[in-house]
Amino acid sequence: MSSSFGTISHTADLKFWVEADSLEELFASAALALASLMYQGPREAEMQWLSFSTDGIDLADLLVLLLSEVVYQADAEGLLIAAARVSSLSQNYLDAKLGVIALDPALHTLGEPVKAVTYHEASVAKTEAGWRAEVVLDV
């Protein structure tokens, strides 16, 4: 698997990007990247798999919806995304499995305090090297 991610300074928010060879890898890597930005610490723990599927108007919409689920799982359920698999992805539909572990304050420290994933400047685009996504986070 060949993917990478980073951050871009953005007024009052945090914009992050992800690059990957395939579209499915891009979405899975984006979920893991966001979880890594939100919490630091080990990911080795008993994991359960949650199903996540959604319809959307385009790829950027689907990505925002997936990343919003990452934030929801951490904030509302106390679960940290430790793995992600995309089983089906089209322009208007996403089906994925999210591997989650319990957030443990003794092991996991808060990174970026993400309040929400925004649609502002959200993009998913094909590049010469593969795929790139950019998303602005409300922190």
Secondary structure, 3 states (H helix, E strand, C coil): CCEEEEEEEECCEEEEEEEECCHHHHHHHHHHHHHHHHEECCCCCCCEEEEEEEECCCHHHHHHHHHHHHHHHHHHHCEEEEEEEEEEECCCEEEEEEEEEECCCCCCEECCCCCEECCCCCEEEECCCCEEEEEEEEC
